[in-house]
């Protein structure tokens, strides 16, 4: 990677120069990343950072003294983000009503809206529906979050669970991550039945995790063991193999 910094005082035109350079580099067919020092803090789609992205940068990072913001032209898939966030205690997801394989809270304005989003994965309802609906009309509690936020928190702490990866590889007996999540929510299955998450083979490409279905896991394992077995001084029964490849 070759790098250059555009420096100067505030309002000197640094971003304009950076925009121009990014456009020229992209015209030459190069992959371009941009790193912006946000002195005054970061707002969503910081104006200058957004300008660099619109200029054609493939990847933009804005850094301030307290936070960072990433803008990617080709973001990872949903399941890739799920994989990178598993080290946190809780993940709060907004949206993905048709694809998120885990516990859900429905925010609705009416019983009709709530019923349209009802599934066995719903653990609570909230929003304006709390002002118009009576308990028992739906399959989960209706919580007025402005009056009893702690009650909603309690439900989350009791009923939320670690979700399947969202890869939908089809190798487990449930055939989809949503179906496995529904079984977990009913107490009929555990996450240990996910063939992807119990894998002993892990792969990261350019820092991004890549979930592997059982067939691909076996290919990686067998090919690597086959190559290792031809090397002198290497155990014939290794317990752990680490391989890093730079291209």
GUMAR-528380 format. One record per residue (C-alpha): z, y, x. Coordinates in steps of 0.05 Angstrom, whole numbers, plus 5000, padded with zeros to 4 digits. Example, Ala and Ser with C-alpha at 12.3 -4.5 7.8 and 13.67 -1.06 7.14 Angstrom:
<sites>
{c3: 5156	c2: 4910	c1: 5246}
{c3: 5143	c2: 4979	c1: 5273}
</sites>
This chain:
<sites>
{c3: 5000	c2: 5000	c1: 5000}
{c3: 4983	c2: 5070	c1: 5024}
{c3: 5026	c2: 5127	c1: 4998}
{c3: 5025	c2: 5203	c1: 4998}
{c3: 5076	c2: 5253	c1: 4971}
{c3: 5057	c2: 5318	c1: 4936}
{c3: 5113	c2: 5367	c1: 4951}
{c3: 5128	c2: 5439	c1: 4933}
{c3: 5175	c2: 5483	c1: 4893}
{c3: 5183	c2: 5482	c1: 4817}
{c3: 5120	c2: 5505	c1: 4779}
{c3: 5079	c2: 5505	c1: 4843}
{c3: 5027	c2: 5459	c1: 4812}
{c3: 5049	c2: 5392	c1: 4842}
{c3: 5034	c2: 5353	c1: 4779}
{c3: 4964	c2: 5382	c1: 4774}
{c3: 4948	c2: 5360	c1: 4845}
{c3: 4978	c2: 5291	c1: 4831}
{c3: 4936	c2: 5285	c1: 4767}
{c3: 4873	c2: 5303	c1: 4805}
{c3: 4887	c2: 5254	c1: 4861}
{c3: 4903	c2: 5197	c1: 4812}
{c3: 4837	c2: 5209	c1: 4775}
{c3: 4797	c2: 5208	c1: 4840}
{c3: 4830	c2: 5145	c1: 4865}
{c3: 4819	c2: 5110	c1: 4798}
{c3: 4745	c2: 5131	c1: 4800}
{c3: 4741	c2: 5093	c1: 4866}
{c3: 4768	c2: 5031	c1: 4832}
{c3: 4838	c2: 5030	c1: 4863}
{c3: 4901	c2: 5007	c1: 4827}
{c3: 4947	c2: 5068	c1: 4827}
{c3: 5022	c2: 5074	c1: 4817}
{c3: 5059	c2: 5141	c1: 4811}
{c3: 5131	c2: 5159	c1: 4826}
{c3: 5159	c2: 5224	c1: 4798}
{c3: 5224	c2: 5257	c1: 4817}
{c3: 5251	c2: 5287	c1: 4752}
{c3: 5300	c2: 5340	c1: 4777}
{c3: 5323	c2: 5362	c1: 4708}
{c3: 5334	c2: 5294	c1: 4679}
{c3: 5289	c2: 5250	c1: 4637}
{c3: 5267	c2: 5254	c1: 4565}
{c3: 5225	c2: 5199	c1: 4532}
{c3: 5155	c2: 5205	c1: 4560}
{c3: 5176	c2: 5263	c1: 4606}
{c3: 5118	c2: 5313	c1: 4602}
{c3: 5098	c2: 5310	c1: 4675}
{c3: 5107	c2: 5235	c1: 4679}
{c3: 5063	c2: 5227	c1: 4617}
{c3: 5011	c2: 5271	c1: 4649}
{c3: 5008	c2: 5225	c1: 4709}
{c3: 4999	c2: 5165	c1: 4663}
{c3: 4945	c2: 5199	c1: 4623}
{c3: 4910	c2: 5217	c1: 4689}
{c3: 4899	c2: 5142	c1: 4698}
{c3: 4959	c2: 5115	c1: 4737}
{c3: 4970	c2: 5042	c1: 4722}
{c3: 5045	c2: 5047	c1: 4731}
{c3: 5089	c2: 5109	c1: 4728}
{c3: 5163	c2: 5113	c1: 4745}
{c3: 5204	c2: 5177	c1: 4734}
{c3: 5270	c2: 5179	c1: 4773}
{c3: 5328	c2: 5227	c1: 4763}
{c3: 5396	c2: 5225	c1: 4794}
{c3: 5424	c2: 5185	c1: 4735}
{c3: 5367	c2: 5146	c1: 4703}
{c3: 5296	c2: 5122	c1: 4707}
{c3: 5237	c2: 5115	c1: 4660}
{c3: 5178	c2: 5067	c1: 4668}
{c3: 5110	c2: 5075	c1: 4636}
{c3: 5061	c2: 5017	c1: 4644}
{c3: 4989	c2: 5013	c1: 4623}
{c3: 4993	c2: 4938	c1: 4613}
{c3: 5065	c2: 4921	c1: 4593}
{c3: 5091	c2: 4850	c1: 4600}
{c3: 5092	c2: 4807	c1: 4537}
{c3: 5152	c2: 4807	c1: 4491}
{c3: 5178	c2: 4740	c1: 4518}
{c3: 5175	c2: 4767	c1: 4589}
{c3: 5222	c2: 4824	c1: 4571}
{c3: 5268	c2: 4774	c1: 4537}
{c3: 5270	c2: 4734	c1: 4601}
{c3: 5288	c2: 4794	c1: 4646}
{c3: 5345	c2: 4815	c1: 4599}
{c3: 5383	c2: 4750	c1: 4596}
{c3: 5433	c2: 4772	c1: 4648}
{c3: 5462	c2: 4825	c1: 4600}
{c3: 5519	c2: 4810	c1: 4552}
{c3: 5482	c2: 4835	c1: 4491}
{c3: 5410	c2: 4855	c1: 4476}
{c3: 5397	c2: 4902	c1: 4418}
{c3: 5324	c2: 4898	c1: 4394}
{c3: 5291	c2: 4948	c1: 4348}
{c3: 5232	c2: 4921	c1: 4310}
{c3: 5193	c2: 4856	c1: 4322}
{c3: 5210	c2: 4833	c1: 4251}
{c3: 5158	c2: 4778	c1: 4253}
{c3: 5168	c2: 4753	c1: 4323}
{c3: 5240	c2: 4760	c1: 4346}
{c3: 5271	c2: 4690	c1: 4349}
{c3: 5343	c2: 4710	c1: 4338}
{c3: 5396	c2: 4740	c1: 4293}
{c3: 5372	c2: 4800	c1: 4252}
{c3: 5402	c2: 4860	c1: 4215}
{c3: 5358	c2: 4886	c1: 4159}
{c3: 5359	c2: 4961	c1: 4147}
{c3: 5332	c2: 4972	c1: 4076}
{c3: 5329	c2: 5025	c1: 4022}
{c3: 5327	c2: 4977	c1: 3964}
{c3: 5340	c2: 4905	c1: 3944}
{c3: 5265	c2: 4895	c1: 3941}
{c3: 5256	c2: 4917	c1: 4013}
{c3: 5314	c2: 4874	c1: 4035}
{c3: 5287	c2: 4812	c1: 4000}
{c3: 5219	c2: 4822	c1: 4033}
{c3: 5253	c2: 4817	c1: 4100}
{c3: 5302	c2: 4762	c1: 4083}
{c3: 5305	c2: 4699	c1: 4124}
{c3: 5358	c2: 4650	c1: 4149}
{c3: 5362	c2: 4692	c1: 4212}
{c3: 5389	c2: 4753	c1: 4175}
{c3: 5464	c2: 4763	c1: 4188}
{c3: 5473	c2: 4830	c1: 4152}
{c3: 5439	c2: 4885	c1: 4112}
{c3: 5452	c2: 4959	c1: 4120}
{c3: 5420	c2: 5027	c1: 4107}
{c3: 5412	c2: 5061	c1: 4039}
{c3: 5416	c2: 4992	c1: 4006}
{c3: 5492	c2: 4996	c1: 4017}
{c3: 5493	c2: 5053	c1: 3965}
{c3: 5452	c2: 5018	c1: 3912}
{c3: 5464	c2: 4943	c1: 3917}
{c3: 5523	c2: 4899	c1: 3899}
{c3: 5550	c2: 4843	c1: 3941}
{c3: 5522	c2: 4774	c1: 3926}
{c3: 5451	c2: 4798	c1: 3912}
{c3: 5428	c2: 4776	c1: 3981}
{c3: 5441	c2: 4719	c1: 4030}
{c3: 5484	c2: 4761	c1: 4078}
{c3: 5536	c2: 4817	c1: 4074}
{c3: 5514	c2: 4888	c1: 4057}
{c3: 5549	c2: 4937	c1: 4104}
{c3: 5555	c2: 5012	c1: 4097}
{c3: 5550	c2: 5029	c1: 4171}
{c3: 5574	c2: 5101	c1: 4161}
{c3: 5639	c2: 5077	c1: 4130}
{c3: 5652	c2: 5010	c1: 4164}
{c3: 5614	c2: 5006	c1: 4230}
{c3: 5667	c2: 4960	c1: 4260}
{c3: 5652	c2: 4909	c1: 4205}
{c3: 5580	c2: 4906	c1: 4227}
{c3: 5602	c2: 4899	c1: 4299}
{c3: 5647	c2: 4841	c1: 4280}
{c3: 5589	c2: 4805	c1: 4246}
{c3: 5546	c2: 4814	c1: 4307}
{c3: 5599	c2: 4788	c1: 4354}
{c3: 5611	c2: 4727	c1: 4310}
{c3: 5540	c2: 4709	c1: 4290}
{c3: 5491	c2: 4734	c1: 4343}
{c3: 5467	c2: 4682	c1: 4392}
{c3: 5424	c2: 4677	c1: 4454}
{c3: 5352	c2: 4672	c1: 4429}
{c3: 5299	c2: 4623	c1: 4450}
{c3: 5247	c2: 4652	c1: 4498}
{c3: 5194	c2: 4670	c1: 4447}
{c3: 5141	c2: 4633	c1: 4486}
{c3: 5124	c2: 4584	c1: 4429}
{c3: 5103	c2: 4530	c1: 4478}
{c3: 5108	c2: 4477	c1: 4424}
{c3: 5141	c2: 4425	c1: 4469}
{c3: 5209	c2: 4421	c1: 4434}
{c3: 5216	c2: 4382	c1: 4369}
{c3: 5219	c2: 4448	c1: 4329}
{c3: 5149	c2: 4468	c1: 4353}
{c3: 5164	c2: 4543	c1: 4352}
{c3: 5218	c2: 4590	c1: 4377}
{c3: 5230	c2: 4618	c1: 4307}
{c3: 5242	c2: 4548	c1: 4280}
{c3: 5290	c2: 4532	c1: 4336}
{c3: 5327	c2: 4598	c1: 4324}
{c3: 5333	c2: 4582	c1: 4250}
{c3: 5363	c2: 4514	c1: 4267}
{c3: 5412	c2: 4547	c1: 4315}
{c3: 5433	c2: 4597	c1: 4261}
{c3: 5447	c2: 4539	c1: 4214}
{c3: 5488	c2: 4503	c1: 4266}
{c3: 5438	c2: 4446	c1: 4270}
{c3: 5414	c2: 4458	c1: 4342}
{c3: 5434	c2: 4492	c1: 4407}
{c3: 5394	c2: 4531	c1: 4458}
{c3: 5399	c2: 4471	c1: 4505}
{c3: 5343	c2: 4440	c1: 4464}
{c3: 5294	c2: 4492	c1: 4490}
{c3: 5249	c2: 4457	c1: 4541}
{c3: 5232	c2: 4522	c1: 4576}
{c3: 5301	c2: 4550	c1: 4587}
{c3: 5328	c2: 4484	c1: 4615}
{c3: 5273	c2: 4484	c1: 4667}
{c3: 5292	c2: 4474	c1: 4740}
{c3: 5228	c2: 4509	c1: 4761}
{c3: 5225	c2: 4585	c1: 4761}
{c3: 5166	c2: 4630	c1: 4776}
{c3: 5161	c2: 4705	c1: 4787}
{c3: 5094	c2: 4741	c1: 4798}
{c3: 5098	c2: 4812	c1: 4825}
{c3: 5171	c2: 4812	c1: 4805}
{c3: 5158	c2: 4792	c1: 4733}
{c3: 5186	c2: 4725	c1: 4707}
{c3: 5136	c2: 4674	c1: 4681}
{c3: 5164	c2: 4622	c1: 4633}
{c3: 5135	c2: 4553	c1: 4645}
{c3: 5125	c2: 4498	c1: 4593}
{c3: 5145	c2: 4427	c1: 4613}
{c3: 5075	c2: 4406	c1: 4634}
{c3: 5067	c2: 4464	c1: 4682}
{c3: 5138	c2: 4454	c1: 4707}
{c3: 5120	c2: 4383	c1: 4727}
{c3: 5056	c2: 4405	c1: 4760}
{c3: 5093	c2: 4456	c1: 4803}
{c3: 5148	c2: 4407	c1: 4820}
{c3: 5104	c2: 4348	c1: 4837}
{c3: 5053	c2: 4388	c1: 4878}
{c3: 5109	c2: 4423	c1: 4917}
{c3: 5146	c2: 4357	c1: 4930}
{c3: 5081	c2: 4325	c1: 4952}
{c3: 5067	c2: 4380	c1: 5003}
{c3: 5139	c2: 4380	c1: 5027}
{c3: 5138	c2: 4305	c1: 5038}
{c3: 5083	c2: 4313	c1: 5091}
{c3: 5124	c2: 4360	c1: 5134}
{c3: 5165	c2: 4334	c1: 5193}
{c3: 5239	c2: 4349	c1: 5195}
{c3: 5244	c2: 4360	c1: 5120}
{c3: 5291	c2: 4319	c1: 5076}
{c3: 5256	c2: 4267	c1: 5035}
{c3: 5303	c2: 4283	c1: 4977}
{c3: 5313	c2: 4359	c1: 4977}
{c3: 5361	c2: 4389	c1: 4925}
{c3: 5330	c2: 4459	c1: 4924}
{c3: 5263	c2: 4487	c1: 4948}
{c3: 5248	c2: 4562	c1: 4953}
{c3: 5176	c2: 4585	c1: 4964}
{c3: 5152	c2: 4657	c1: 4970}
{c3: 5077	c2: 4672	c1: 4973}
{c3: 5048	c2: 4741	c1: 4990}
{c3: 4974	c2: 4752	c1: 4978}
</sites>
